[in-house]
Amino acid sequence: RRTGTTARLECAAEGHPTPQIAWQKDGGTDFPAARERRMHVIPDDDVFFITDVKIEDMGVYSCTAQNSAGSVLANATLTV
């Protein structure tokens, strides 16, 4: 992505009970887009947006879907 644009990541999972979705960046939950409130999660659409993308947003974003049956992890790399 170019700086200043919006990045869109999608993570969907189905199961019973319905899995909870959690996002991390480079293995942590404290990242610039979250701290600066540029991160927007649309739970009904399983979509995650980062607005006004900056260089420091670059990295590997992990999506974890977890319920009582177990968990699954998917990674996406954001390059700025």
Secondary structure as the mmCIF struct_conf table of DSSP 4:
data_model
#
loop_
_struct_conf.conf_type_id
_struct_conf.id
_struct_conf.beg_label_comp_id
_struct_conf.beg_label_asym_id
_struct_conf.beg_label_seq_id
_struct_conf.end_label_comp_id
_struct_conf.end_label_asym_id
_struct_conf.end_label_seq_id
TURN_TY1_P TURN_TY1_P1 THR A 3 GLY A 4
BEND BEND1 THR A 5 THR A 5
STRN STRN1 ALA A 7 GLU A 10
BEND BEND2 HIS A 16 PRO A 17
HELX_LH_PP_P HELX_LH_PP_P1 THR A 18 PRO A 19
STRN STRN2 GLN A 20 LYS A 25
TURN_TY1_P TURN_TY1_P2 ASP A 26 GLY A 27
STRN STRN3 GLY A 28 GLY A 28
BEND BEND3 THR A 29 THR A 29
HELX_RH_AL_P HELX_RH_AL_P1 PRO A 32 ARG A 35
TURN_TY1_P TURN_TY1_P3 GLU A 36 ARG A 37
STRN STRN4 MET A 39 ILE A 42
HELX_RH_3T_P HELX_RH_3T_P1 PRO A 43 ASP A 45
TURN_TY1_P TURN_TY1_P4 ASP A 46 ASP A 46
STRN STRN5 VAL A 47 ILE A 50
BEND BEND4 ASP A 52 ASP A 52
HELX_RH_3T_P HELX_RH_3T_P2 ILE A 55 ASP A 57
STRN STRN6 GLY A 59 ASN A 67
TURN_TY1_P TURN_TY1_P5 SER A 68 ALA A 69
STRN STRN7 GLY A 70 LEU A 78
#
